[in-house]
C-alpha cells in the first residue's frame, strides 16, 4: 500500500466499517484525484448543515492526498473481506 505502516491500519479499518465515513472519504479521494478539492473546500466552508467543529478536520483530511489515496487503495483491496 501507498505509505501505510501497520500502525495506520486501525483508523483505515474503522473508516471502512462505517458506511457514511467510507462514502465521504472515497468521495474526497475522487475529488483529490480530479483536482476538485478547492471546490469541495469552498462548499464545505459555506455548508450550514456541517457542524463548525467538523469543518476544520474534514478540510484537513480532504487536503491529505497521501492518506486519501492510501485509504482508497485499502478499501478496494479489502472490499471482499468485509
C-alpha positions as CSV (number, residue, x, y, z in Angstrom):
1,X,0.0,0.0,0.0
2,X,1.0,3.6,-0.5
3,X,3.0,4.8,2.5
4,X,0.8,2.9,5.1
5,X,2.5,1.5,8.1
6,X,1.0,-1.4,10.0
7,X,0.2,1.0,12.9
8,X,-2.0,3.0,10.5
9,X,-4.4,0.1,9.7
10,X,-6.8,0.6,12.7
11,X,-8.1,4.0,11.5
12,X,-8.4,2.7,8.0
13,X,-10.4,-0.3,9.3
14,X,-12.7,2.0,11.3
15,X,-13.5,4.1,8.3
16,X,-14.0,1.0,6.1
17,X,-16.6,-0.3,8.5
18,X,-18.6,3.0,8.8
19,X,-20.6,3.3,5.6
20,X,-21.1,7.1,5.8
21,X,-17.5,7.7,6.6
22,X,-16.3,5.3,3.8
23,X,-18.6,7.1,1.3
24,X,-17.4,10.5,2.3
25,X,-13.7,9.6,2.3
26,X,-13.9,7.9,-1.1
27,X,-15.7,11.0,-2.4
28,X,-12.8,13.2,-1.1
29,X,-10.3,10.8,-2.7
30,X,-12.0,11.1,-6.0
31,X,-12.2,14.9,-5.8
32,X,-8.5,14.9,-4.8
33,X,-7.5,12.8,-7.9
34,X,-9.6,15.0,-10.2
35,X,-8.3,18.3,-8.8
36,X,-11.6,19.4,-7.4
37,X,-10.6,19.7,-3.7
38,X,-10.6,23.5,-3.8
39,X,-14.3,23.4,-4.9
40,X,-15.1,20.9,-2.2
41,X,-13.4,23.0,0.5
42,X,-15.4,26.1,-0.6
43,X,-18.7,24.2,-0.5
44,X,-17.7,22.7,2.9
45,X,-16.9,26.2,4.3
46,X,-20.3,27.5,3.2
47,X,-22.4,24.5,4.2
48,X,-24.7,25.4,7.1
49,X,-25.6,21.7,7.6
50,X,-22.0,20.7,8.6
51,X,-21.1,21.3,12.2
52,X,-18.5,24.0,12.6
53,X,-16.3,21.7,14.7
54,X,-16.1,19.2,11.8
55,X,-15.3,21.6,9.1
56,X,-11.6,22.0,10.1
57,X,-10.8,18.3,10.4
58,X,-12.7,17.5,7.2
59,X,-10.8,20.2,5.3
60,X,-7.5,18.9,6.7
61,X,-8.3,15.3,5.6
62,X,-9.6,16.5,2.2
63,X,-6.1,18.0,1.5
64,X,-4.2,15.0,2.7
65,X,-3.6,13.3,-0.6
66,X,-1.4,10.5,0.7
67,X,-3.9,9.5,3.3
68,X,-6.9,9.6,1.0
69,X,-5.2,7.6,-1.7
70,X,-3.9,5.0,0.8
71,X,-7.5,4.8,2.3
72,X,-9.0,4.4,-1.2
73,X,-6.5,1.6,-2.0
74,X,-7.1,-0.1,1.3
75,X,-10.9,-0.1,0.8
76,X,-10.6,-1.5,-2.7
77,X,-8.1,-4.2,-1.6
78,X,-10.2,-5.3,1.4
79,X,-13.7,-4.9,0.0
80,X,-14.1,-8.6,-0.5
81,X,-13.2,-9.3,3.1
82,X,-15.9,-7.1,4.6
